[in-house]
């Protein structure tokens, strides 16, 4: 194959990837609009008066004049449809408003809290994949009792609730052995237990899919050919079989990021960590509409971008899929 042909194929491949990314981004914009819309109307339909939340809650005992002034200031005296249109207009301009409960711009709250959640999410994802690699590559296609024992461990791990596992880890490794701090967000030691609590159930789920795919891949002719060339079993598994076996797991990683961010809501509360999950929990309780929608949009944007990257990575690892999706 000539150099010119190789260059043309690479250019065509990048063009297909770019086209796929544009379509995915367009779909992502629709997802963000849907998230903003559903969150807006869901919070408006919740019982309670958002004006009281703005003024500090019922315990603040605001006067009728103060309530009326706050209602006009925040546009809550306008019809719901008008409030919705005005809010969408501000969103398009990048204005997420001011948090009712914290009395500061929502963008400031997001800037302060996002890194902790993203750090926890991607650390948990990397740890989950490390566990998947170790468990599946070392046990798939081995003796039946080894594979059955590993499969049982994966099923058990996938069924563990995040909150229960988090409390267990706190009891044993924080309060019992005192190896790690029970709360906080400063330093890598505060990240270990929350990341493990999120990673273990996810690893069990992804490992179940990866194991089945790896066992099927190990029976393919190209794997047998690699063995006949004298390659070691470890080399065959990592260099040849693994690339094909991880494709189902890669496609699940986009969903996994969304699941990890959802699990972070509980984990951040249990471990008293900074983060969007804990802030979202408090914002919903306080009926803080701007902050709730802002966090929801950030989470949705991360989920959309992660899925786009995972989709492109899937096509890059397995170019055969490009012909099916072009």
Beta strands, then each sheet from edge to edge (+ up, - down):
end
